[in-house]
């Protein structure tokens, strides 16, 4: 039976897609078996300790001071069904991660009209060493969901879907994480680059009626959100990690920091001149090729990091998850343009290009793969506490004589209340007490627990 060229093409595309999805599995597959982090318990407890309707309502009133309510729905939904079983949480994160790759492919395909460029874009966006946070930490679900609705909203806008769907995606992106604030600017950049009508009044009026009003609508929706996040009622108010510094020095310092991380260089390699050459080079190359895709990718890569460039820097580029759309689309587009310019007559140039790029991509990231080490105290505490079958009464008092947590950490309290579904449970720790309790005071507790050689044991009163 002869295989048609169309069938061969489908098989080739399927193999390429499987290959593109393989890096996250290879580099991060162990993340399926990761446990909760301290941030997970803090996040989950923060939502669980409030009425569910408050989290639900905050998703409609996106401009409220409520902390990332879409992530709250994800946490509460999984917890209500699976309790403190980390596997469903990790499966959900990986499912979103792979769905985001599908969205990246569709977005690149829609912008470029090239399956090859879309596949290469998806390959470049499939993995980075800084993505280990996504593989092992459920606390990044905010970033994952923000990416989902940011890229979906942009795809819907480009494909001229109904305005209500675009607005809903924008609001969901904002409800997931603050990185969504740059969505209107990206939409406007797309319009100016791909659909600018010129300076004739009639053409500008037609453009605004058909498309130009949407960026304006998005900006108007953004205003109350920004005001809320900058108000004294915001959870970020007074938090030094989110303190805004709109200075030029802050912008360059963080940009250099993240450029080092993105290229796997030691801190200090990138300088302001290198950064400026990098940014200017992207613009010059885009203009030289007269490529709107390259120009849009440049603006995307430079606009979307702004929310994190004016706050305290993070130690990983997982915060560049959305900006990486611009960088990966730029790299893929430029690669195909250069290949076609110099090797247009080479037979089998597409599979050869993909194979070489894939091998180099895998080698580069494998060479720079970071080592992940789990904080085992949290897993031990939850598992061993569950194994003790304490069944405490409502409002019971538990005393920890010793534990593997830092002095000022509240994770043991969050674990206890979430494990036993009791917001009145008291978990006291010797580490946090100003003085050591007396024997009589110790006897007043319902349960006294102690860590001995890594084992949590019940102490007789």
Number of C-alpha atoms within 10 A of each C-alpha: 3 5 7 8 9 9 11 11 11 11 12 12 15 12 11 20 17 10 14 21 17 16 21 21 15 12 20 20 15 12 23 20 14 20 24 24 21 20 14 19 21 17 20 21 21 13 21 21 14 10 9 13 9 12 22 14 13 19 23 15 15 24 20 21 20 21 22 23 27 25 27 26 19 17 22 19 13 16 18 10 10 13 15 19 14 19 16 17 26 23 16 15 25 24 12 17 21 14 14 22 20 17 21 27 23 20 24 28 17 15 19 16 12 13 15 21 26 24 26 27 28 27 27 23 22 21 22 26 22 20 22 21 19 22 24 25 23 26 23 21 27 24 22 27 23 28 26 24 25 27 22 22 25 21 20 16 19 16 12 12 12 10 15 9 14 23 17 14 23 27 27 25 30 28 30 30 22 19 25 24 23 20 26 21 18 22 20 20 20 22 18 14 15 14 13 14 17 11 8 8 10 10 12 15 12 12 17 14 10 11 16 19 13 19 19 16 13 20 17 12 17 21 12 14 21 14 14 17 19 16 13 12 12 16 15 16 14 10 10 10 12 16 14 16 13 11 9 10 12 17 17 17 16 20 23 23 24 24 19 19 19 17 14 18 14 10 13 9 13 20 17 13 10 13 16 13 13 13 15 13 13 22 17 14 14 20 13 9 14 11 16 16 21 25 24 24 28 22 21 26 24 16 17 24 21 17 16 19 23 22 18 15 18 14 11 16 22 20 21 19 21 23 22 23 23 25 21 24 32 23 18 21 22 20 16 16 16 12 14 14 10 9 11 11 9 11 9 8 14 13 13 12 15 17 14 10 16 19 10 12 17 16 12 14 16 15 11 13 15 14 7 11 8 13 15 13 14 20 16 16 21 19 12 14 19 14 10 11 8 12 9 14 12 13 13 15 17 21 20 20 17 14 20 14 17 10 12 9 12 17 18 21 20 23 22 20 19 20 14 15 14 17 16 12 20 18 20 18 21 15 17 13 10 7 8 13 12 8 9 9 9 16 14 13 16 16 19 20 18 16 16 10 6 13 13 21 15 15 13 8 12
